[in-house]
């Protein structure tokens, strides 16, 4: 039977070193996230009426329903951007993975 969990997506500045991204991820793990992936991407967007394109860190956070609000609060309170991308998706996973996420 499928299991429900939440995936939170955000981005961080490319200027951050991998160790800084890791430290940020650790703070989210300590707030209840189960697993965090991060990798470099190129983002293209409009900001202050200009088209921008730059590299950023993409961050994907897996979290249980029980820990979702605490992780979101930590993310919102510590995010370095003025207007951070914070996208929350309810997802279905395998039972074994979902149970592991719930156990964290």
Phi and psi in radians as a Rosetta constraint file:
Dihedral C 1 N 2 CA 2 C 2 CIRCULARHARMONIC -1.134 0.35
Dihedral N 2 CA 2 C 2 N 3 CIRCULARHARMONIC 2.709 0.35
Dihedral C 2 N 3 CA 3 C 3 CIRCULARHARMONIC -2.131 0.35
Dihedral N 3 CA 3 C 3 N 4 CIRCULARHARMONIC 2.491 0.35
Dihedral C 3 N 4 CA 4 C 4 CIRCULARHARMONIC -1.700 0.35
Dihedral N 4 CA 4 C 4 N 5 CIRCULARHARMONIC 2.381 0.35
Dihedral C 4 N 5 CA 5 C 5 CIRCULARHARMONIC -2.550 0.35
Dihedral N 5 CA 5 C 5 N 6 CIRCULARHARMONIC 3.049 0.35
Dihedral C 5 N 6 CA 6 C 6 CIRCULARHARMONIC -2.080 0.35
Dihedral N 6 CA 6 C 6 N 7 CIRCULARHARMONIC 2.487 0.35
Dihedral C 6 N 7 CA 7 C 7 CIRCULARHARMONIC -2.051 0.35
Dihedral N 7 CA 7 C 7 N 8 CIRCULARHARMONIC 2.193 0.35
Dihedral C 7 N 8 CA 8 C 8 CIRCULARHARMONIC -1.941 0.35
Dihedral N 8 CA 8 C 8 N 9 CIRCULARHARMONIC 2.253 0.35
Dihedral C 8 N 9 CA 9 C 9 CIRCULARHARMONIC -2.022 0.35
Dihedral N 9 CA 9 C 9 N 10 CIRCULARHARMONIC 2.452 0.35
Dihedral C 9 N 10 CA 10 C 10 CIRCULARHARMONIC -2.655 0.35
Dihedral N 10 CA 10 C 10 N 11 CIRCULARHARMONIC 3.098 0.35
Dihedral C 10 N 11 CA 11 C 11 CIRCULARHARMONIC -2.310 0.35
Dihedral N 11 CA 11 C 11 N 12 CIRCULARHARMONIC 2.724 0.35
Dihedral C 11 N 12 CA 12 C 12 CIRCULARHARMONIC -2.302 0.35
Dihedral N 12 CA 12 C 12 N 13 CIRCULARHARMONIC 2.788 0.35
Dihedral C 12 N 13 CA 13 C 13 CIRCULARHARMONIC -1.102 0.35
Dihedral N 13 CA 13 C 13 N 14 CIRCULARHARMONIC 2.438 0.35
Dihedral C 13 N 14 CA 14 C 14 CIRCULARHARMONIC -1.083 0.35
Dihedral N 14 CA 14 C 14 N 15 CIRCULARHARMONIC -0.459 0.35
Dihedral C 14 N 15 CA 15 C 15 CIRCULARHARMONIC -1.137 0.35
Dihedral N 15 CA 15 C 15 N 16 CIRCULARHARMONIC -0.315 0.35
Dihedral C 15 N 16 CA 16 C 16 CIRCULARHARMONIC -1.237 0.35
Dihedral N 16 CA 16 C 16 N 17 CIRCULARHARMONIC 2.381 0.35
Dihedral C 16 N 17 CA 17 C 17 CIRCULARHARMONIC -1.285 0.35
Dihedral N 17 CA 17 C 17 N 18 CIRCULARHARMONIC 2.772 0.35
Dihedral C 17 N 18 CA 18 C 18 CIRCULARHARMONIC -0.982 0.35
Dihedral N 18 CA 18 C 18 N 19 CIRCULARHARMONIC -0.631 0.35
Dihedral C 18 N 19 CA 19 C 19 CIRCULARHARMONIC -1.121 0.35
Dihedral N 19 CA 19 C 19 N 20 CIRCULARHARMONIC -0.621 0.35
Dihedral C 19 N 20 CA 20 C 20 CIRCULARHARMONIC -1.201 0.35
Dihedral N 20 CA 20 C 20 N 21 CIRCULARHARMONIC -0.699 0.35
Dihedral C 20 N 21 CA 21 C 21 CIRCULARHARMONIC -1.117 0.35
Dihedral N 21 CA 21 C 21 N 22 CIRCULARHARMONIC -0.726 0.35
Dihedral C 21 N 22 CA 22 C 22 CIRCULARHARMONIC -1.082 0.35
Dihedral N 22 CA 22 C 22 N 23 CIRCULARHARMONIC -0.701 0.35
Dihedral C 22 N 23 CA 23 C 23 CIRCULARHARMONIC -1.145 0.35
Dihedral N 23 CA 23 C 23 N 24 CIRCULARHARMONIC -0.714 0.35
Dihedral C 23 N 24 CA 24 C 24 CIRCULARHARMONIC -1.094 0.35
Dihedral N 24 CA 24 C 24 N 25 CIRCULARHARMONIC -0.777 0.35
Dihedral C 24 N 25 CA 25 C 25 CIRCULARHARMONIC -1.074 0.35
Dihedral N 25 CA 25 C 25 N 26 CIRCULARHARMONIC -0.730 0.35
Dihedral C 25 N 26 CA 26 C 26 CIRCULARHARMONIC -1.055 0.35
Dihedral N 26 CA 26 C 26 N 27 CIRCULARHARMONIC -0.689 0.35
Dihedral C 26 N 27 CA 27 C 27 CIRCULARHARMONIC -1.119 0.35
Dihedral N 27 CA 27 C 27 N 28 CIRCULARHARMONIC -0.588 0.35
Dihedral C 27 N 28 CA 28 C 28 CIRCULARHARMONIC -1.284 0.35
Dihedral N 28 CA 28 C 28 N 29 CIRCULARHARMONIC -0.644 0.35
Dihedral C 28 N 29 CA 29 C 29 CIRCULARHARMONIC -1.077 0.35
Dihedral N 29 CA 29 C 29 N 30 CIRCULARHARMONIC -0.715 0.35
Dihedral C 29 N 30 CA 30 C 30 CIRCULARHARMONIC -1.173 0.35
Dihedral N 30 CA 30 C 30 N 31 CIRCULARHARMONIC -0.355 0.35
Dihedral C 30 N 31 CA 31 C 31 CIRCULARHARMONIC -1.563 0.35
Dihedral N 31 CA 31 C 31 N 32 CIRCULARHARMONIC -0.072 0.35
Dihedral C 31 N 32 CA 32 C 32 CIRCULARHARMONIC 2.150 0.35
Dihedral N 32 CA 32 C 32 N 33 CIRCULARHARMONIC -0.045 0.35
Dihedral C 32 N 33 CA 33 C 33 CIRCULARHARMONIC -1.132 0.35
Dihedral N 33 CA 33 C 33 N 34 CIRCULARHARMONIC 2.589 0.35
Dihedral C 33 N 34 CA 34 C 34 CIRCULARHARMONIC -1.610 0.35
Dihedral N 34 CA 34 C 34 N 35 CIRCULARHARMONIC -0.673 0.35
Dihedral C 34 N 35 CA 35 C 35 CIRCULARHARMONIC -2.701 0.35
Dihedral N 35 CA 35 C 35 N 36 CIRCULARHARMONIC 2.492 0.35
Dihedral C 35 N 36 CA 36 C 36 CIRCULARHARMONIC -2.359 0.35
Dihedral N 36 CA 36 C 36 N 37 CIRCULARHARMONIC 2.238 0.35
Dihedral C 36 N 37 CA 37 C 37 CIRCULARHARMONIC -1.861 0.35
Dihedral N 37 CA 37 C 37 N 38 CIRCULARHARMONIC 2.508 0.35
Dihedral C 37 N 38 CA 38 C 38 CIRCULARHARMONIC -2.521 0.35
Dihedral N 38 CA 38 C 38 N 39 CIRCULARHARMONIC 2.516 0.35
Dihedral C 38 N 39 CA 39 C 39 CIRCULARHARMONIC -2.790 0.35
Dihedral N 39 CA 39 C 39 N 40 CIRCULARHARMONIC 2.810 0.35
Dihedral C 39 N 40 CA 40 C 40 CIRCULARHARMONIC -1.386 0.35
Dihedral N 40 CA 40 C 40 N 41 CIRCULARHARMONIC 2.448 0.35
Dihedral C 40 N 41 CA 41 C 41 CIRCULARHARMONIC -2.386 0.35
Dihedral N 41 CA 41 C 41 N 42 CIRCULARHARMONIC 2.982 0.35
Dihedral C 41 N 42 CA 42 C 42 CIRCULARHARMONIC -1.966 0.35
Dihedral N 42 CA 42 C 42 N 43 CIRCULARHARMONIC 2.181 0.35
Dihedral C 42 N 43 CA 43 C 43 CIRCULARHARMONIC -1.886 0.35
Dihedral N 43 CA 43 C 43 N 44 CIRCULARHARMONIC 2.415 0.35
Dihedral C 43 N 44 CA 44 C 44 CIRCULARHARMONIC -2.175 0.35
Dihedral N 44 CA 44 C 44 N 45 CIRCULARHARMONIC 2.239 0.35
Dihedral C 44 N 45 CA 45 C 45 CIRCULARHARMONIC -2.805 0.35
Dihedral N 45 CA 45 C 45 N 46 CIRCULARHARMONIC 2.920 0.35
Dihedral C 45 N 46 CA 46 C 46 CIRCULARHARMONIC -1.754 0.35
Dihedral N 46 CA 46 C 46 N 47 CIRCULARHARMONIC 2.267 0.35
Dihedral C 46 N 47 CA 47 C 47 CIRCULARHARMONIC -2.458 0.35
Dihedral N 47 CA 47 C 47 N 48 CIRCULARHARMONIC 2.193 0.35
Dihedral C 47 N 48 CA 48 C 48 CIRCULARHARMONIC 0.916 0.35
Dihedral N 48 CA 48 C 48 N 49 CIRCULARHARMONIC 0.843 0.35
Dihedral C 48 N 49 CA 49 C 49 CIRCULARHARMONIC 1.114 0.35
Dihedral N 49 CA 49 C 49 N 50 CIRCULARHARMONIC 0.322 0.35
Dihedral C 49 N 50 CA 50 C 50 CIRCULARHARMONIC -2.238 0.35
Dihedral N 50 CA 50 C 50 N 51 CIRCULARHARMONIC 2.477 0.35
Dihedral C 50 N 51 CA 51 C 51 CIRCULARHARMONIC -1.354 0.35
Dihedral N 51 CA 51 C 51 N 52 CIRCULARHARMONIC 2.223 0.35
Dihedral C 51 N 52 CA 52 C 52 CIRCULARHARMONIC -2.009 0.35
Dihedral N 52 CA 52 C 52 N 53 CIRCULARHARMONIC 2.617 0.35
Dihedral C 52 N 53 CA 53 C 53 CIRCULARHARMONIC -2.561 0.35
Dihedral N 53 CA 53 C 53 N 54 CIRCULARHARMONIC 2.113 0.35
Dihedral C 53 N 54 CA 54 C 54 CIRCULARHARMONIC -2.719 0.35
Dihedral N 54 CA 54 C 54 N 55 CIRCULARHARMONIC 2.814 0.35
Dihedral C 54 N 55 CA 55 C 55 CIRCULARHARMONIC -1.404 0.35
Dihedral N 55 CA 55 C 55 N 56 CIRCULARHARMONIC 2.537 0.35
Dihedral C 55 N 56 CA 56 C 56 CIRCULARHARMONIC -2.514 0.35
Dihedral N 56 CA 56 C 56 N 57 CIRCULARHARMONIC 2.940 0.35
Dihedral C 56 N 57 CA 57 C 57 CIRCULARHARMONIC -1.564 0.35
Dihedral N 57 CA 57 C 57 N 58 CIRCULARHARMONIC 2.181 0.35
Dihedral C 57 N 58 CA 58 C 58 CIRCULARHARMONIC -1.549 0.35
Dihedral N 58 CA 58 C 58 N 59 CIRCULARHARMONIC 2.341 0.35
Dihedral C 58 N 59 CA 59 C 59 CIRCULARHARMONIC -2.210 0.35
Dihedral N 59 CA 59 C 59 N 60 CIRCULARHARMONIC 2.245 0.35
Dihedral C 59 N 60 CA 60 C 60 CIRCULARHARMONIC -2.157 0.35
Dihedral N 60 CA 60 C 60 N 61 CIRCULARHARMONIC 2.132 0.35
Dihedral C 60 N 61 CA 61 C 61 CIRCULARHARMONIC -2.011 0.35
Dihedral N 61 CA 61 C 61 N 62 CIRCULARHARMONIC 2.177 0.35
Dihedral C 61 N 62 CA 62 C 62 CIRCULARHARMONIC -1.745 0.35
Dihedral N 62 CA 62 C 62 N 63 CIRCULARHARMONIC 2.333 0.35
Dihedral C 62 N 63 CA 63 C 63 CIRCULARHARMONIC -2.613 0.35
Dihedral N 63 CA 63 C 63 N 64 CIRCULARHARMONIC 2.645 0.35
Dihedral C 63 N 64 CA 64 C 64 CIRCULARHARMONIC -1.420 0.35
Dihedral N 64 CA 64 C 64 N 65 CIRCULARHARMONIC 2.858 0.35
Dihedral C 64 N 65 CA 65 C 65 CIRCULARHARMONIC -1.024 0.35
Dihedral N 65 CA 65 C 65 N 66 CIRCULARHARMONIC -0.710 0.35
Dihedral C 65 N 66 CA 66 C 66 CIRCULARHARMONIC -1.098 0.35
Dihedral N 66 CA 66 C 66 N 67 CIRCULARHARMONIC -0.532 0.35
Dihedral C 66 N 67 CA 67 C 67 CIRCULARHARMONIC -1.845 0.35
Dihedral N 67 CA 67 C 67 N 68 CIRCULARHARMONIC -0.062 0.35
Dihedral C 67 N 68 CA 68 C 68 CIRCULARHARMONIC -1.002 0.35
Dihedral N 68 CA 68 C 68 N 69 CIRCULARHARMONIC -0.866 0.35
Dihedral C 68 N 69 CA 69 C 69 CIRCULARHARMONIC -1.140 0.35
Dihedral N 69 CA 69 C 69 N 70 CIRCULARHARMONIC -0.682 0.35
Dihedral C 69 N 70 CA 70 C 70 CIRCULARHARMONIC -1.156 0.35
Dihedral N 70 CA 70 C 70 N 71 CIRCULARHARMONIC -0.711 0.35
Dihedral C 70 N 71 CA 71 C 71 CIRCULARHARMONIC -1.158 0.35
Dihedral N 71 CA 71 C 71 N 72 CIRCULARHARMONIC -0.759 0.35
Dihedral C 71 N 72 CA 72 C 72 CIRCULARHARMONIC -1.075 0.35
Dihedral N 72 CA 72 C 72 N 73 CIRCULARHARMONIC -0.721 0.35
Dihedral C 72 N 73 CA 73 C 73 CIRCULARHARMONIC -1.087 0.35
Dihedral N 73 CA 73 C 73 N 74 CIRCULARHARMONIC -0.777 0.35
Dihedral C 73 N 74 CA 74 C 74 CIRCULARHARMONIC -1.086 0.35
Dihedral N 74 CA 74 C 74 N 75 CIRCULARHARMONIC -0.771 0.35
Dihedral C 74 N 75 CA 75 C 75 CIRCULARHARMONIC -1.073 0.35
Dihedral N 75 CA 75 C 75 N 76 CIRCULARHARMONIC -0.823 0.35
Dihedral C 75 N 76 CA 76 C 76 CIRCULARHARMONIC -1.141 0.35
Dihedral N 76 CA 76 C 76 N 77 CIRCULARHARMONIC -0.621 0.35
Dihedral C 76 N 77 CA 77 C 77 CIRCULARHARMONIC -1.370 0.35
Dihedral N 77 CA 77 C 77 N 78 CIRCULARHARMONIC -0.362 0.35
Dihedral C 77 N 78 CA 78 C 78 CIRCULARHARMONIC -2.046 0.35
Dihedral N 78 CA 78 C 78 N 79 CIRCULARHARMONIC -0.013 0.35
Dihedral C 78 N 79 CA 79 C 79 CIRCULARHARMONIC -1.192 0.35
Dihedral N 79 CA 79 C 79 N 80 CIRCULARHARMONIC 2.378 0.35
Dihedral C 79 N 80 CA 80 C 80 CIRCULARHARMONIC -1.377 0.35
Dihedral N 80 CA 80 C 80 N 81 CIRCULARHARMONIC -0.279 0.35
Dihedral C 80 N 81 CA 81 C 81 CIRCULARHARMONIC -1.471 0.35
Dihedral N 81 CA 81 C 81 N 82 CIRCULARHARMONIC 2.605 0.35
Dihedral C 81 N 82 CA 82 C 82 CIRCULARHARMONIC -1.128 0.35
Dihedral N 82 CA 82 C 82 N 83 CIRCULARHARMONIC -0.722 0.35
Dihedral C 82 N 83 CA 83 C 83 CIRCULARHARMONIC -2.245 0.35
Dihedral N 83 CA 83 C 83 N 84 CIRCULARHARMONIC 1.428 0.35
Dihedral C 83 N 84 CA 84 C 84 CIRCULARHARMONIC -1.289 0.35
Dihedral N 84 CA 84 C 84 N 85 CIRCULARHARMONIC 2.546 0.35
Dihedral C 84 N 85 CA 85 C 85 CIRCULARHARMONIC -1.325 0.35
Dihedral N 85 CA 85 C 85 N 86 CIRCULARHARMONIC 2.036 0.35
Dihedral C 85 N 86 CA 86 C 86 CIRCULARHARMONIC -2.311 0.35
Dihedral N 86 CA 86 C 86 N 87 CIRCULARHARMONIC 1.881 0.35
Dihedral C 86 N 87 CA 87 C 87 CIRCULARHARMONIC -2.019 0.35
Dihedral N 87 CA 87 C 87 N 88 CIRCULARHARMONIC 2.276 0.35
Dihedral C 87 N 88 CA 88 C 88 CIRCULARHARMONIC -2.062 0.35
Dihedral N 88 CA 88 C 88 N 89 CIRCULARHARMONIC 2.181 0.35
Dihedral C 88 N 89 CA 89 C 89 CIRCULARHARMONIC -2.144 0.35
Dihedral N 89 CA 89 C 89 N 90 CIRCULARHARMONIC 2.326 0.35
Dihedral C 89 N 90 CA 90 C 90 CIRCULARHARMONIC -1.454 0.35
Dihedral N 90 CA 90 C 90 N 91 CIRCULARHARMONIC 2.250 0.35
Dihedral C 90 N 91 CA 91 C 91 CIRCULARHARMONIC -2.258 0.35
Dihedral N 91 CA 91 C 91 N 92 CIRCULARHARMONIC 2.805 0.35
Dihedral C 91 N 92 CA 92 C 92 CIRCULARHARMONIC -1.916 0.35
Dihedral N 92 CA 92 C 92 N 93 CIRCULARHARMONIC 2.334 0.35
Dihedral C 92 N 93 CA 93 C 93 CIRCULARHARMONIC -2.221 0.35
Dihedral N 93 CA 93 C 93 N 94 CIRCULARHARMONIC 3.080 0.35
Dihedral C 93 N 94 CA 94 C 94 CIRCULARHARMONIC -1.135 0.35
Dihedral N 94 CA 94 C 94 N 95 CIRCULARHARMONIC 2.704 0.35
Dihedral C 94 N 95 CA 95 C 95 CIRCULARHARMONIC -1.003 0.35
Dihedral N 95 CA 95 C 95 N 96 CIRCULARHARMONIC -0.802 0.35
Dihedral C 95 N 96 CA 96 C 96 CIRCULARHARMONIC -1.113 0.35
Dihedral N 96 CA 96 C 96 N 97 CIRCULARHARMONIC -0.742 0.35
Dihedral C 96 N 97 CA 97 C 97 CIRCULARHARMONIC -1.195 0.35
Dihedral N 97 CA 97 C 97 N 98 CIRCULARHARMONIC -0.762 0.35
Dihedral C 97 N 98 CA 98 C 98 CIRCULARHARMONIC -1.072 0.35
Dihedral N 98 CA 98 C 98 N 99 CIRCULARHARMONIC -0.689 0.35
Dihedral C 98 N 99 CA 99 C 99 CIRCULARHARMONIC -1.140 0.35
Dihedral N 99 CA 99 C 99 N 100 CIRCULARHARMONIC -0.662 0.35
Dihedral C 99 N 100 CA 100 C 100 CIRCULARHARMONIC -1.118 0.35
Dihedral N 100 CA 100 C 100 N 101 CIRCULARHARMONIC -0.808 0.35
Dihedral C 100 N 101 CA 101 C 101 CIRCULARHARMONIC -0.999 0.35
Dihedral N 101 CA 101 C 101 N 102 CIRCULARHARMONIC -0.785 0.35
Dihedral C 101 N 102 CA 102 C 102 CIRCULARHARMONIC -1.097 0.35
Dihedral N 102 CA 102 C 102 N 103 CIRCULARHARMONIC -0.498 0.35
Dihedral C 102 N 103 CA 103 C 103 CIRCULARHARMONIC -1.393 0.35
Dihedral N 103 CA 103 C 103 N 104 CIRCULARHARMONIC -0.163 0.35
